[in-house]
Amino acid sequence: MSTVKPLQIDIVSDVVCPWCYIGKRRIENALALVPDVPVHVNWRPFFLNPWIPREGIDRSTYLETKFGSVEAYKGIAGRVVDAAEQEGLTYRPDSVKRQPNTIDCHRLIHWAEASGKSAEVKQRLMELYFRDGGDLTQSETLVQAAADVGLDADDIRKRLATDEDVELISGNAKEAADKGISGVPTFVFAGKYAVSGAQDAEKLARAIRQVSAEVNAEAAE
């Protein structure tokens, strides 16, 4: 009896990207629509704002630099807030006071892979940031996220104080950029088909089913 080969899905995203927050929920909903298709999901790092220093910057300064003014972003944010709400998510732009560099967040997500908890850690970091206005530049905020999903807080605290995997994460993010990924989230199916943007769950589900069928047809040849 032949077995169905799991479809590899690489999700390139950043924890401070609101459309990545929405896209994560949509890919989860898409997977729920195709429960018969086995998949293996990998969370890949991307730096939405690679120019931000490790210590982060004031949120107002960030919005002025990127969007021209705080008011200009408010005009954009309304649509994102509504889209998040439609997915059962909460985004409170005014609660965010500090814009972080996200390399430590990506290190934490990478470390959580060993326990099969990458998705849970990513979700918790996004909730802390978008919903609660948590300061992701503070290692204790990341330690809290880790502890909330059942990881060893003391272990994570010690590892965050080192440069462990900084080079690895930076290299992975550069690899994504070198491959032409400039907008996130980007969903890469079977290492060769990329879908960019927080697409609807139905569209993602169709892509999952189609690519899985193709991969398994090739494997059977």
N, C-alpha and C positions, 0 to 999 in steps of 0.2 A: 504494500500500500504506500503510495507516494505521499509525502508530507508537503504542506504549503510552506514555501520559503518566506520568512519574515521580511517585510519591507522596511528598509532603513530610511528613517526620516531625520534629517539633520535640521534643527531649528536654530537659525542664526538670529540673535536678538540681544537687546540690552535691557537691564532692569529699570532704567530710567526713561525708557521709550514708552509713552502711553499706548501707542498702537501695538507694541509688543505685549503689553498687559492684556489688551483686548484680543490680540491674535492668539495668545496662549489659551484663553478660554474657548476661542473658536476652533482651534485644532483639537482641543479636548472634546468639544461637542461633535466635531467631525468624526473622531474615532468612535464615539458612542453610536454614530449612525452606521458604522461598518464593523460591528463586533466580530464578524467572521473572518476579518482580514488581520492576520498577525503582523505586528509592527514592532520595530525597535527604535525608540526615540533617543536622539542625542541632542543635548543642549549645547550650542556652540557660542562662544563669546563674540561680542561686537562692541566697539567703543563708539557710541553715538557722538560723544564730544571728547575726542582724544586730546584736545588742547587743555582740558581742565587739569590743574595740578592735583597731586595725590591728596592734599588736604582739603580739596574742594573750594568753591567760591560762594559768595552770597547769591541767593536765588535772584534777587532783583538785578544784580550786576550781570548775571548770566542771561536773563531775559532781554536786558537792554543790548547786550552784545550780539545775541543771536537773532532777536526779532525786532530790534530797534527801540522798543520800549515795553514796559510792563503792560500797558494798555493794549498794545498791538497783539500781545500774546492772549490777552483775555478774549479778544475777538475770535481767535483760533480755538481756544480751549473749550468754548461752549459746545462745539460740535463733538469734540473728543469726550467730554463729560457725558453727553447724551448717548454716544455710542457705547461707552462703558456701562452706563446704566441699563441699556437694552440687553447687555450680557450678564446682568446681575452683579456688576462690579461698581465700586465707588471710587471716583477720582475727585479729590478736593484740591485743585491747583493752589488755592490761597494758603493751604496748610503747609506747603513745602517752603522751607526757609533757607535751605542750603542745597546747592547743586554739587553732587559728588563726582569724583573720578570713580569708575566702577570696577577697577581691576581687582580689588579685594572681594567684591561681591562675586565676580566670576571665579575667583580662586575658591571661594566657599562652595559655589555650585559644583565646581569640578570635584572638590573633596567629597561632597555628598554622594557622588556617583557610586562610590564603593559600598554605600549602604542602600543604594537604589532610591535615594531621596532627593535627587537633583531637582525634579519638578516641584516637590514640596518646598524646598528651600527657596527656589526662584519665586514661587507664589508668595511665600511669606515676606521676602524682601520687597516685592512689588506692593503688597498690602501695606507694609510698614511705611513705604515711601509715598505711594499715591493716595492711600486712604487716611493714614495716620500722621503724615508729615514727618516721618522718622528721618533722622540724620544719618544717612548711610556712610558719611565720612568717619563716624565714630565706630571703633571696633566693637564696642559693647552692644551697639545696635545689631551688628552682624552676629555676635555671639548669642544675643537674644533670639534672633531668627533661627539659628542652628539649634538652640535648646528647645525652641517651640516645636520643632519637628522630630525631636528625640535624639539629636546628636550630642556628643560629649562637649559641654560648654568649655571646660578647662582645656581640653585638647585643641579646640578651635581657637581659643584665646592665645594659646602658645604659638600655634602655627601662623596666625595672623601677624604676630610680632616679628616674624622672620620674612625672608624673601622667597620662601618656598613657592615654586611654580609661577612666580612673576614672569619669568622668561617664557615659560610654556604658554601661558595665557596670552601674553603679548604676541607671541609667534602665531598662535591660532587665530587671533583677531586680525593680524596682518595678512595671514593666508586668505581669510574671507575677503578682505579688501582687495588683495591681489587678484582674486578670481572675479572681481567686478561687482561684488556685492556692496552697494552703497546705500540702499534703503532697507530698513528692517521693520517688521520681521520678514525673513526670507525662509521659505520652507523648501528644502532640497530633498527630492525623492530619489532613492536608489543611487545617489551620488551623481545624477545626471540631469534631472529635470527640476528646475527652480521655479517656484511661485512666490512672487514678491508682494508684500502688503498683507494687511489683516483681512484676508478674504473671508467670505461667508462660509459657514460650516458646511453647507451643502456642496459648494464648489470644491472645497478641500476634500470632502468625502468622495466626490467623483474622481478627483485626481488620485487619491489613495487607491481606490478600487481599480482604476485603469492601469496605473503603473505596476501595482501588485500583480495584476493579470499578465502584463507584459513580461515582467521579471520571471514569473514562474513558467511562462510559455517558453522563454529563452532557455531556462534551466532544464526543461523537458526535452529540448532538441538534441 
